[in-house]
Amino acid sequence: MHAHRRAARPLTGVLALTLPALLASCVADHPRTAPTDGADPVPVQVDAARDELAGLAAAAQDRHFTATYAFAPPGGPSRTLTWTSANDGGWRVDVPGWGRGGTVDVSLAGTSDGLFQCALPSTARVLPAGCVRLGDTDDAVPRRLDPRVQHPFTDWLEVLTDREAPLAVSPATPPAGVTGRCYAVDSTAASMNAPLDVGVYCFGEDGTPLAVRAAFGSLTLTGRPGPAPATVELAAAVTEGEPVDRDGTP
C-alpha cells in the first residue's frame, strides 16, 4: 500500500505539468481570428455619413436666405415656391396652387407672433389676400393645412442633427443638376410615425438645402440664394377668416 502511494505522487505531478502544455497546444492549433486593422467598410461609411449629414443640417439651421425651389408634388404639375429664412429666426414659404385642389396660392409663415397661413387671390378665389393665425410659432400645422414643403427647412433639420433619432443614413448619388452632398435617409423605428419623411437630402458645403426627394414630392434649388431679410413680412393682413384647406373650402 505504501509503495502504491509513492508511485501515484509522480503521476499527479506529471499531469500537473503536462495538462497546461496540452491546453496551450490546442489553443495554438486553433487560434482566434485576429481583428482586422479596419472595420467593415459599409458600417464605417454609414456612420461617417450620419456624422456628415448631422453637421450639414446644423449648418443649415444657421443659414438665413431667400431662394426659389422647383417643387414637383406626386402626380401634380411642377411649380416654383419661394423660401425665406429671416435673420430673426422667422420663416415663410409661398406655395403656388396648393389650396382647394390646386387652385389657390398659399403662404405659410412662422414668426415671433405665431404660425400663419395666408391665402392669395387667384382665378378660383376672388377674395382679397388674407392671413389666419393657426397657433403659436412652435405649434404643428394641422395635417389638412400642411403643404409639408417647409419641414426640410425647419423641424426636420432638428431630427437630422439628433444622433439619437431612429434614422439610417448612407451616401446617395446627387440628382441630375445637383452639385452637393446627398444622403439617403431611412427610419429604423417600428412605429409608423417617422420623425421625418424618408428620402434623399442634399446640402451645399455651407448648409444650404439643395434638393430633397421625399413623400411630399421633390424640391430642387433654382439659382443662387439671395440675402435674408431682417424679419418675415406676412403676405397680407391677419383676419378672423378660416384657413384654406388643401382639398376643401373656403
Backbone as CSV, one residue per row, in Angstrom:
resi,resn,N_x,N_y,N_z,CA_x,CA_y,CA_z,C_x,C_y,C_z
1,MET,0.833,-1.195,0.000,0.000,0.000,0.000,0.859,1.232,0.000
2,HIS,1.929,1.208,0.784,2.799,2.382,0.828,3.509,2.591,-0.485
3,ALA,3.890,1.462,-1.158,4.577,1.605,-2.455,3.662,2.192,-3.496
4,HIS,2.392,1.799,-3.464,1.419,2.316,-4.442,1.243,3.811,-4.273
5,ARG,1.188,4.285,-3.074,1.031,5.727,-2.844,2.224,6.494,-3.338
6,ARG,3.436,5.910,-3.143,4.636,6.617,-3.602,4.655,6.706,-5.124
7,ALA,4.084,5.705,-5.844,4.066,5.742,-7.313,3.048,6.732,-7.822
8,ALA,1.975,6.987,-7.070,0.914,7.891,-7.539,1.350,9.324,-7.517
9,ARG,2.198,9.674,-6.618,2.608,11.071,-6.489,3.309,11.584,-7.747
10,PRO,4.280,10.826,-8.301,4.904,11.307,-9.532,3.921,11.439,-10.667
11,LEU,2.902,10.528,-10.773,1.931,10.611,-11.871,1.120,11.891,-11.778
12,THR,0.702,12.262,-10.548,-0.040,13.516,-10.363,0.808,14.699,-10.766
13,GLY,2.083,14.658,-10.432,2.970,15.761,-10.803,3.120,15.886,-12.300
14,VAL,3.205,14.716,-12.984,3.347,14.752,-14.447,2.122,15.369,-15.095
15,LEU,0.905,14.972,-14.607,-0.328,15.551,-15.168,-0.385,17.042,-14.932
16,ALA,0.033,17.471,-13.763,0.005,18.901,-13.452,0.920,19.682,-14.370
17,LEU,2.026,19.044,-14.778,2.973,19.735,-15.652,2.542,19.689,-17.111
18,THR,1.952,18.562,-17.549,1.667,18.390,-18.976,0.331,18.948,-19.402
19,LEU,-0.674,19.024,-18.489,-2.006,19.490,-18.880,-1.991,20.918,-19.399
20,PRO,-1.329,21.868,-18.727,-1.269,23.225,-19.299,-0.625,23.256,-20.664
21,ALA,0.404,22.426,-20.848,1.073,22.399,-22.140,0.144,21.898,-23.232
22,LEU,-0.669,20.849,-22.895,-1.622,20.326,-23.875,-2.670,21.372,-24.229
23,LEU,-3.160,22.091,-23.234,-4.147,23.141,-23.488,-3.557,24.238,-24.360
24,ALA,-2.343,24.611,-24.072,-1.680,25.650,-24.871,-1.518,25.207,-26.301
25,SER,-1.208,23.900,-26.503,-1.064,23.370,-27.852,-2.370,23.438,-28.611
26,CYS,-3.494,23.141,-27.917,-4.807,23.204,-28.570,-5.138,24.613,-29.007
27,VAL,-4.838,25.554,-28.128,-5.111,26.945,-28.476,-4.271,27.387,-29.649
28,ALA,-3.009,26.927,-29.661,-2.117,27.302,-30.757,-2.599,26.723,-32.066
29,ASP,-3.189,25.469,-32.009,-3.674,24.851,-33.242,-4.933,25.520,-33.767
30,HIS,-5.701,26.195,-32.872,-6.960,26.842,-33.266,-6.951,28.295,-32.807
31,PRO,-6.117,29.098,-33.424,-6.006,30.495,-32.984,-7.292,31.263,-33.255
32,ARG,-7.567,32.257,-32.402,-8.698,33.137,-32.641,-8.412,34.042,-33.843
33,THR,-9.464,34.410,-34.535,-9.284,35.303,-35.682,-8.888,36.671,-35.184
34,ALA,-7.774,37.151,-35.636,-7.292,38.461,-35.196,-8.135,39.553,-35.819
35,PRO,-8.444,40.625,-35.072,-9.215,41.729,-35.645,-8.441,42.394,-36.766
36,THR,-9.155,42.786,-37.784,-8.507,43.477,-38.894,-8.221,44.910,-38.506
37,ASP,-7.329,45.540,-39.268,-6.970,46.930,-38.975,-8.158,47.850,-39.138
38,GLY,-9.028,47.574,-40.116,-10.198,48.417,-40.338,-11.460,47.598,-40.232
39,ALA,-12.543,48.227,-39.732,-13.820,47.526,-39.642,-14.427,47.388,-41.022
40,ASP,-15.548,46.703,-41.071,-16.243,46.535,-42.343,-16.507,47.893,-42.975
41,PRO,-16.186,48.096,-44.270,-16.273,49.429,-44.873,-17.675,49.992,-44.899
42,VAL,-18.688,49.153,-45.000,-20.049,49.685,-45.089,-20.477,50.348,-43.784
43,PRO,-20.343,49.676,-42.589,-20.709,50.367,-41.354,-19.924,51.647,-41.137
44,VAL,-18.628,51.653,-41.446,-17.827,52.856,-41.279,-18.352,53.958,-42.179
45,GLN,-18.673,53.621,-43.422,-19.174,54.613,-44.360,-20.515,55.168,-43.905
46,VAL,-21.381,54.279,-43.433,-22.702,54.709,-42.973,-22.575,55.591,-41.747
47,ASP,-21.716,55.218,-40.806,-21.529,56.014,-39.604,-20.960,57.386,-39.948
48,ALA,-20.015,57.437,-40.892,-19.460,58.722,-41.323,-20.521,59.564,-42.005
49,ALA,-21.387,58.944,-42.776,-22.460,59.677,-43.452,-23.404,60.299,-42.438
50,ARG,-23.698,59.575,-41.371,-24.578,60.111,-40.324,-23.944,61.359,-39.707
51,ASP,-22.646,61.311,-39.435,-21.949,62.465,-38.870,-21.931,63.638,-39.844
52,GLU,-21.644,63.353,-41.112,-21.593,64.419,-42.112,-22.949,65.096,-42.259
53,LEU,-23.998,64.294,-42.348,-25.330,64.858,-42.508,-25.724,65.687,-41.293
54,ALA,-25.402,65.220,-40.109,-25.717,65.980,-38.894,-25.010,67.336,-38.911
55,GLY,-23.758,67.358,-39.366,-23.018,68.615,-39.437,-23.608,69.584,-40.447
56,LEU,-24.008,69.059,-41.612,-24.600,69.919,-42.638,-25.970,70.439,-42.202
57,ALA,-26.743,69.592,-41.527,-28.050,70.029,-41.045,-27.894,71.109,-39.972
58,ALA,-26.880,70.983,-39.135,-26.619,72.016,-38.129,-26.249,73.333,-38.805
59,ALA,-25.446,73.260,-39.868,-25.109,74.472,-40.615,-26.344,75.070,-41.276
60,ALA,-27.253,74.209,-41.754,-28.488,74.683,-42.383,-29.362,75.436,-41.384
61,GLN,-29.327,75.034,-40.133,-30.109,75.729,-39.112,-29.631,77.168,-38.925
62,ASP,-28.377,77.411,-39.222,-27.814,78.758,-39.070,-27.869,79.569,-40.361
63,ARG,-28.372,78.967,-41.436,-28.425,79.670,-42.721,-29.702,80.496,-42.813
64,HIS,-29.571,81.765,-43.199,-30.708,82.656,-43.405,-30.581,83.227,-44.814
65,PHE,-31.608,83.017,-45.628,-31.522,83.394,-47.032,-32.910,83.390,-47.652
66,THR,-32.978,83.863,-48.883,-34.186,83.778,-49.696,-33.837,83.009,-50.958
67,ALA,-34.679,82.071,-51.363,-34.370,81.257,-52.538,-35.642,80.719,-53.152
68,THR,-35.535,80.325,-54.397,-36.647,79.668,-55.084,-36.279,78.217,-55.339
69,TYR,-37.293,77.372,-55.261,-37.115,75.942,-55.468,-38.165,75.432,-56.447
70,ALA,-37.743,74.533,-57.322,-38.692,73.831,-58.173,-39.353,72.754,-57.331
71,PHE,-40.660,72.813,-57.238,-41.430,71.876,-56.417,-42.240,70.981,-57.334
72,ALA,-41.994,69.679,-57.241,-42.723,68.689,-58.046,-43.464,67.752,-57.109
73,PRO,-44.760,68.000,-56.851,-45.526,67.101,-55.984,-45.880,65.823,-56.715
74,PRO,-46.148,64.749,-56.005,-46.524,63.492,-56.669,-47.809,63.657,-57.477
75,GLY,-47.755,63.320,-58.733,-48.945,63.349,-59.566,-49.466,64.724,-59.904
76,GLY,-48.704,65.761,-59.648,-49.156,67.120,-59.942,-48.139,67.873,-60.772
77,PRO,-48.539,69.026,-61.318,-47.603,69.804,-62.119,-46.527,70.455,-61.265
78,SER,-45.357,70.643,-61.832,-44.282,71.319,-61.120,-44.597,72.806,-61.004
79,ARG,-44.080,73.415,-59.971,-44.282,74.839,-59.748,-43.076,75.391,-59.007
80,THR,-42.987,76.677,-58.878,-41.863,77.310,-58.201,-42.333,77.883,-56.874
81,LEU,-41.710,77.487,-55.790,-42.039,78.054,-54.490,-40.874,78.904,-54.006
82,THR,-41.189,79.823,-53.120,-40.182,80.723,-52.571,-40.031,80.472,-51.082
83,TRP,-38.786,80.303,-50.674,-38.482,80.085,-49.259,-37.727,81.292,-48.719
84,THR,-38.127,81.767,-47.540,-37.458,82.876,-46.874,-37.158,82.497,-45.438
85,SER,-35.898,82.621,-45.044,-35.472,82.407,-43.665,-34.852,83.712,-43.181
86,ALA,-35.541,84.407,-42.278,-35.107,85.737,-41.847,-34.031,85.660,-40.764
87,ASN,-33.328,86.774,-40.599,-32.245,86.813,-39.618,-32.746,86.703,-38.179
88,ASP,-34.018,87.030,-37.948,-34.555,86.922,-36.592,-35.121,85.541,-36.285
89,GLY,-34.949,84.593,-37.211,-35.418,83.234,-36.996,-36.777,82.936,-37.600
90,GLY,-37.468,83.953,-38.090,-38.752,83.724,-38.735,-38.579,83.121,-40.124
91,TRP,-39.637,82.527,-40.639,-39.563,81.903,-41.955,-40.900,82.043,-42.667
92,ARG,-40.845,81.874,-43.989,-42.059,81.934,-44.810,-41.828,81.122,-46.081
93,VAL,-42.860,80.388,-46.495,-42.795,79.660,-47.756,-44.073,79.942,-48.539
94,ASP,-43.917,80.341,-49.785,-45.040,80.614,-50.680,-45.180,79.448,-51.641
95,VAL,-46.384,78.840,-51.652,-46.614,77.637,-52.449,-47.751,77.905,-53.440
96,PRO,-47.432,78.117,-54.700,-48.496,78.339,-55.693,-49.345,77.083,-55.904
97,GLY,-50.635,77.297,-56.113,-51.517,76.207,-56.496,-51.609,75.075,-55.511
98,TRP,-51.613,75.376,-54.213,-51.703,74.285,-53.229,-53.109,74.126,-52.671
99,GLY,-53.798,75.214,-52.324,-55.095,75.130,-51.678,-56.242,74.836,-52.629
100,ARG,-57.310,74.276,-52.047,-58.534,73.988,-52.792,-58.265,73.198,-54.062
101,GLY,-57.613,72.081,-53.890,-57.356,71.198,-55.016,-56.399,71.760,-56.040
102,GLY,-55.514,72.634,-55.606,-54.504,73.176,-56.512,-54.911,74.464,-57.199
103,THR,-55.951,75.126,-56.710,-56.447,76.340,-57.379,-56.135,77.622,-56.622
104,VAL,-55.622,77.514,-55.397,-55.363,78.709,-54.592,-53.908,78.707,-54.137
105,ASP,-53.250,79.854,-54.304,-51.884,80.022,-53.816,-51.927,80.305,-52.315
106,VAL,-51.042,79.666,-51.582,-50.989,79.885,-50.138,-49.573,80.238,-49.708
107,SER,-49.509,80.888,-48.558,-48.237,81.233,-47.947,-48.306,80.809,-46.487
108,LEU,-47.282,80.125,-46.024,-47.216,79.677,-44.638,-46.026,80.372,-43.990
109,ALA,-46.232,80.887,-42.785,-45.154,81.649,-42.141,-45.121,81.372,-40.648
110,GLY,-43.910,81.337,-40.108,-43.698,81.242,-38.675,-42.914,82.449,-38.206
111,THR,-43.491,83.254,-37.342,-42.843,84.461,-36.839,-42.904,84.471,-35.316
112,SER,-42.354,85.505,-34.723,-42.412,85.619,-33.265,-43.841,85.800,-32.766
113,ASP,-44.757,86.195,-33.669,-46.158,86.384,-33.298,-46.996,85.125,-33.446
114,GLY,-46.452,84.102,-34.077,-47.205,82.869,-34.226,-47.022,82.214,-35.576
115,LEU,-47.897,81.254,-35.842,-47.899,80.493,-37.092,-49.099,80.944,-37.918
116,PHE,-48.857,81.275,-39.199,-49.907,81.868,-40.029,-50.002,81.171,-41.376
117,GLN,-51.224,81.112,-41.875,-51.457,80.722,-43.260,-52.132,81.888,-43.969
118,CYS,-51.623,82.218,-45.143,-52.189,83.305,-45.933,-52.691,82.756,-47.260
119,ALA,-53.885,83.159,-47.651,-54.455,82.783,-48.949,-54.332,83.979,-49.884
120,LEU,-53.858,83.717,-51.076,-53.627,84.787,-52.049,-54.684,84.727,-53.139
121,PRO,-54.992,85.865,-53.748,-56.007,85.871,-54.818,-55.569,85.011,-55.998
122,SER,-56.542,84.396,-56.650,-56.287,83.594,-57.838,-57.561,83.558,-58.655
123,THR,-57.509,82.912,-59.802,-58.698,82.831,-60.660,-59.826,82.074,-59.977
124,ALA,-59.489,81.183,-59.044,-60.506,80.407,-58.342,-60.913,81.037,-57.019
125,ARG,-60.219,82.104,-56.640,-60.525,82.766,-55.368,-60.441,84.271,-55.572
126,VAL,-61.576,84.909,-55.690,-61.623,86.348,-55.992,-61.563,87.195,-54.731
127,LEU,-61.530,86.554,-53.565,-61.428,87.304,-52.321,-60.045,87.938,-52.203
128,PRO,-59.936,89.059,-51.488,-58.614,89.659,-51.293,-57.725,88.762,-50.445
129,ALA,-56.417,88.980,-50.529,-55.470,88.193,-49.736,-55.736,88.394,-48.251
130,GLY,-55.570,87.351,-47.498,-55.776,87.431,-46.057,-55.019,86.328,-45.347
131,CYS,-54.632,86.593,-44.098,-53.875,85.626,-43.308,-54.667,85.238,-42.062
132,VAL,-54.508,84.007,-41.656,-55.177,83.466,-40.487,-54.118,82.899,-39.545
133,ARG,-54.250,83.219,-38.280,-53.313,82.682,-37.287,-53.710,81.251,-36.958
134,LEU,-52.753,80.323,-37.104,-53.013,78.903,-36.840,-52.633,78.487,-35.437
135,GLY,-51.771,79.248,-34.786,-51.326,78.886,-33.449,-50.027,79.580,-33.109
136,ASP,-49.367,79.055,-32.092,-48.067,79.593,-31.703,-46.992,79.138,-32.689
137,THR,-45.846,79.790,-32.625,-44.769,79.513,-33.585,-44.358,78.048,-33.595
138,ASP,-44.310,77.420,-32.441,-43.842,76.035,-32.343,-44.959,75.005,-32.497
139,ASP,-46.173,75.449,-32.731,-47.270,74.502,-32.911,-47.140,73.771,-34.246
140,ALA,-47.681,72.562,-34.288,-47.689,71.799,-35.531,-48.808,72.300,-36.433
141,VAL,-48.532,72.331,-37.727,-49.561,72.712,-38.686,-50.552,71.555,-38.820
142,PRO,-51.859,71.822,-38.698,-52.826,70.738,-38.896,-52.611,70.042,-40.237
143,ARG,-52.786,68.729,-40.239,-52.468,67.941,-41.424,-53.184,68.448,-42.681
144,ARG,-54.452,68.806,-42.554,-55.210,69.228,-43.735,-54.754,70.581,-44.274
145,LEU,-53.938,71.309,-43.481,-53.449,72.624,-43.887,-51.949,72.625,-44.177
146,ASP,-51.347,71.460,-44.105,-49.886,71.379,-44.150,-49.371,71.024,-45.542
147,PRO,-48.699,71.958,-46.229,-48.102,71.631,-47.529,-46.844,70.783,-47.398
148,ARG,-46.270,70.726,-46.206,-45.130,69.882,-45.836,-43.804,70.359,-46.421
149,VAL,-43.820,71.256,-47.357,-42.570,71.673,-48.001,-41.681,72.492,-47.077
150,GLN,-42.226,72.985,-45.979,-41.425,73.790,-45.052,-40.600,72.930,-44.109
151,HIS,-40.979,71.677,-43.950,-40.319,70.827,-42.951,-38.819,70.598,-43.205
152,PRO,-38.367,70.415,-44.454,-36.927,70.222,-44.654,-36.086,71.430,-44.248
153,PHE,-36.727,72.607,-44.077,-36.012,73.817,-43.674,-36.184,74.132,-42.190
154,THR,-37.115,73.438,-41.534,-37.441,73.795,-40.148,-37.223,72.614,-39.202
155,ASP,-38.298,71.932,-38.813,-38.185,70.927,-37.758,-37.442,69.666,-38.172
156,TRP,-37.436,69.322,-39.470,-36.702,68.120,-39.866,-35.197,68.295,-39.719
157,LEU,-34.718,69.525,-39.763,-33.288,69.744,-39.538,-32.898,69.342,-38.122
158,GLU,-33.792,69.571,-37.172,-33.515,69.162,-35.799,-33.386,67.643,-35.707
159,VAL,-34.210,66.934,-36.450,-34.138,65.470,-36.443,-32.816,65.001,-37.049
160,LEU,-32.407,65.636,-38.134,-31.179,65.220,-38.815,-29.929,65.489,-37.974
161,THR,-29.991,66.454,-37.074,-28.836,66.730,-36.214,-28.816,65.847,-34.973
162,ASP,-29.902,65.156,-34.697,-30.020,64.338,-33.491,-29.475,62.939,-33.750
163,ARG,-28.325,62.620,-33.147,-27.722,61.313,-33.360,-28.517,60.194,-32.697
164,GLU,-29.453,60.540,-31.798,-30.279,59.530,-31.148,-31.569,59.253,-31.918
165,ALA,-31.831,60.024,-32.969,-33.054,59.816,-33.752,-32.977,58.470,-34.468
166,PRO,-34.094,57.761,-34.607,-34.091,56.421,-35.226,-33.956,56.497,-36.747
167,LEU,-32.759,56.839,-37.207,-32.516,57.017,-38.632,-31.349,56.153,-39.098
168,ALA,-31.415,55.731,-40.339,-30.291,55.082,-41.020,-29.886,56.003,-42.161
169,VAL,-28.617,56.373,-42.212,-28.122,57.339,-43.197,-26.998,56.712,-44.004
170,SER,-27.029,56.923,-45.315,-25.970,56.437,-46.194,-25.772,57.428,-47.331
171,PRO,-24.583,57.467,-47.925,-24.357,58.378,-49.052,-25.269,58.045,-50.218
172,ALA,-25.677,59.069,-50.957,-26.558,58.880,-52.109,-26.009,59.661,-53.296
173,THR,-26.317,59.188,-54.488,-25.911,59.875,-55.710,-26.756,61.129,-55.890
174,PRO,-26.136,62.293,-56.108,-26.915,63.523,-56.295,-27.816,63.426,-57.521
175,PRO,-29.023,63.978,-57.450,-29.893,64.027,-58.632,-29.241,64.863,-59.729
176,ALA,-29.721,64.695,-60.938,-29.170,65.436,-62.074,-29.239,66.934,-61.805
177,GLY,-28.122,67.614,-62.042,-28.072,69.051,-61.875,-27.773,69.527,-60.474
178,VAL,-27.672,68.624,-59.505,-27.402,68.997,-58.125,-25.932,68.747,-57.807
179,THR,-25.232,69.783,-57.388,-23.816,69.657,-57.014,-23.712,69.884,-55.513
180,GLY,-23.635,68.838,-54.791,-23.551,68.914,-53.335,-23.425,67.518,-52.782
181,ARG,-23.590,67.391,-51.501,-23.523,66.088,-50.851,-24.938,65.617,-50.520
182,CYS,-25.238,64.398,-50.935,-26.579,63.855,-50.771,-26.540,62.594,-49.906
183,TYR,-27.632,62.397,-49.176,-27.696,61.274,-48.253,-29.087,60.643,-48.313
184,ALA,-29.104,59.325,-48.360,-30.358,58.599,-48.268,-30.677,58.406,-46.791
185,VAL,-31.873,58.809,-46.400,-32.285,58.755,-45.001,-33.496,57.828,-44.884
186,ASP,-33.376,56.845,-44.014,-34.471,55.913,-43.761,-34.752,55.884,-42.269
187,SER,-35.940,55.441,-41.890,-36.307,55.347,-40.482,-36.080,53.926,-39.989
188,THR,-35.534,53.809,-38.802,-35.336,52.496,-38.187,-36.373,52.230,-37.105
189,ALA,-37.332,53.131,-36.942,-38.359,52.968,-35.913,-39.447,52.029,-36.406
190,ALA,-39.971,51.219,-35.489,-41.053,50.311,-35.842,-42.370,51.049,-35.996
191,SER,-42.487,52.220,-35.360,-43.726,53.000,-35.434,-43.913,53.580,-36.822
192,MET,-45.166,53.737,-37.211,-45.474,54.353,-38.499,-45.264,55.852,-38.465
193,ASN,-45.145,56.439,-37.273,-44.970,57.883,-37.148,-43.488,58.227,-37.193
194,ALA,-42.911,58.214,-38.376,-41.498,58.549,-38.543,-41.296,60.026,-38.241
195,PRO,-40.129,60.406,-37.691,-39.898,61.808,-37.339,-39.746,62.725,-38.546
196,LEU,-39.537,62.147,-39.706,-39.456,62.919,-40.942,-39.765,61.992,-42.113
197,ASP,-39.881,62.571,-43.296,-40.070,61.745,-44.490,-38.751,61.075,-44.853
198,VAL,-38.790,59.775,-45.081,-37.595,59.118,-45.597,-37.391,59.582,-47.035
199,GLY,-36.152,59.567,-47.479,-35.870,60.032,-48.836,-34.420,60.418,-48.982
200,VAL,-34.148,61.358,-49.885,-32.796,61.830,-50.165,-32.720,63.319,-49.836
201,TYR,-31.683,63.688,-49.088,-31.483,65.068,-48.664,-30.103,65.525,-49.140
202,CYS,-30.064,66.680,-49.818,-28.815,67.194,-50.378,-28.533,68.596,-49.832
203,PHE,-27.280,68.827,-49.483,-26.868,70.114,-48.928,-25.590,70.590,-49.599
204,GLY,-25.428,71.921,-49.640,-24.167,72.513,-50.044,-23.206,72.498,-48.870
205,GLU,-21.953,72.848,-49.133,-20.946,72.828,-48.079,-21.269,73.804,-46.956
206,ASP,-22.009,74.885,-47.273,-22.358,75.877,-46.259,-23.666,75.550,-45.553
207,GLY,-24.262,74.408,-45.870,-25.511,74.020,-45.236,-26.759,74.402,-46.002
208,THR,-26.612,75.019,-47.158,-27.792,75.385,-47.945,-28.493,74.131,-48.447
209,PRO,-29.789,73.962,-48.154,-30.517,72.830,-48.729,-30.573,72.956,-50.250
210,LEU,-30.086,71.952,-50.946,-30.038,71.993,-52.406,-31.160,71.199,-53.051
211,ALA,-31.518,70.079,-52.450,-32.566,69.236,-53.030,-33.093,68.277,-51.975
212,VAL,-34.343,67.913,-52.135,-34.996,66.933,-51.267,-35.879,66.058,-52.135
213,ARG,-35.826,64.754,-51.905,-36.753,63.818,-52.532,-37.438,63.070,-51.400
214,ALA,-38.727,63.307,-51.200,-39.442,62.722,-50.075,-40.877,62.419,-50.465
215,ALA,-41.683,62.023,-49.475,-43.052,61.624,-49.764,-43.888,62.765,-50.321
216,PHE,-43.599,63.994,-49.918,-44.394,65.123,-50.399,-44.051,65.532,-51.827
217,GLY,-42.977,64.973,-52.371,-42.526,65.329,-53.712,-41.045,65.642,-53.706
218,SER,-40.645,66.562,-54.551,-39.228,66.931,-54.619,-39.078,68.446,-54.647
219,LEU,-37.975,68.891,-54.069,-37.585,70.298,-54.090,-36.172,70.380,-54.643
220,THR,-35.947,71.302,-55.559,-34.616,71.491,-56.128,-34.330,72.982,-56.221
221,LEU,-33.225,73.407,-55.653,-32.853,74.815,-55.671,-32.672,75.303,-57.104
222,THR,-33.224,76.473,-57.398,-33.059,77.078,-58.714,-32.357,78.426,-58.538
223,GLY,-31.208,78.574,-59.129,-30.470,79.828,-58.996,-29.728,79.925,-57.681
224,ARG,-29.147,81.075,-57.455,-28.368,81.311,-56.244,-29.253,81.913,-55.157
225,PRO,-29.089,81.486,-53.917,-29.861,82.099,-52.827,-29.527,83.575,-52.671
226,GLY,-30.520,84.346,-52.281,-30.326,85.766,-52.035,-30.201,86.059,-50.550
227,PRO,-29.931,87.313,-50.208,-29.765,87.666,-48.790,-31.065,87.526,-48.015
228,ALA,-30.919,87.358,-46.733,-32.090,87.195,-45.862,-32.595,88.557,-45.400
229,PRO,-33.910,88.707,-45.255,-34.438,89.939,-44.657,-34.231,89.921,-43.145
230,ALA,-34.379,91.069,-42.525,-34.244,91.127,-41.073,-35.374,90.349,-40.396
231,THR,-36.568,90.443,-40.974,-37.721,89.743,-40.430,-38.651,89.355,-41.567
232,VAL,-39.582,88.467,-41.296,-40.521,87.997,-42.306,-41.770,88.882,-42.292
233,GLU,-42.202,89.278,-43.471,-43.449,90.014,-43.617,-44.533,89.061,-44.105
234,LEU,-45.695,89.102,-43.480,-46.805,88.279,-43.936,-47.303,88.785,-45.284
235,ALA,-47.940,87.883,-46.034,-48.407,88.234,-47.377,-49.601,89.174,-47.352
236,ALA,-50.289,89.283,-46.228,-51.477,90.141,-46.122,-51.778,90.382,-44.651
237,ALA,-52.803,91.143,-44.404,-53.218,91.423,-43.035,-53.876,90.187,-42.415
238,VAL,-53.779,90.086,-41.101,-54.390,88.970,-40.381,-55.880,89.248,-40.205
239,THR,-56.710,88.258,-40.511,-58.163,88.393,-40.418,-58.727,87.324,-39.483
240,GLU,-60.025,87.348,-39.306,-60.715,86.344,-38.494,-61.298,85.231,-39.358
241,GLY,-60.874,85.149,-40.602,-61.414,84.144,-41.513,-60.933,82.743,-41.207
242,GLU,-61.290,81.827,-42.093,-60.902,80.426,-41.962,-59.717,80.129,-42.884
243,PRO,-58.827,79.244,-42.464,-57.705,78.870,-43.342,-58.184,78.105,-44.563
244,VAL,-57.350,78.108,-45.581,-57.666,77.402,-46.827,-57.244,75.952,-46.704
245,ASP,-58.171,75.063,-46.939,-57.930,73.633,-46.883,-57.254,73.192,-48.184
246,ARG,-56.537,72.095,-48.138,-55.911,71.598,-49.362,-56.961,71.170,-50.389
247,ASP,-57.982,70.465,-49.936,-58.964,69.906,-50.864,-60.339,70.531,-50.761
248,GLY,-60.629,71.187,-49.650,-61.988,71.701,-49.469,-62.085,73.201,-49.589
249,THR,-62.970,73.791,-48.819,-63.199,75.229,-48.814,-63.000,75.728,-47.389
250,PRO,-62.884,77.054,-47.176,-63.132,78.093,-48.162,-61.934,78.320,-49.055
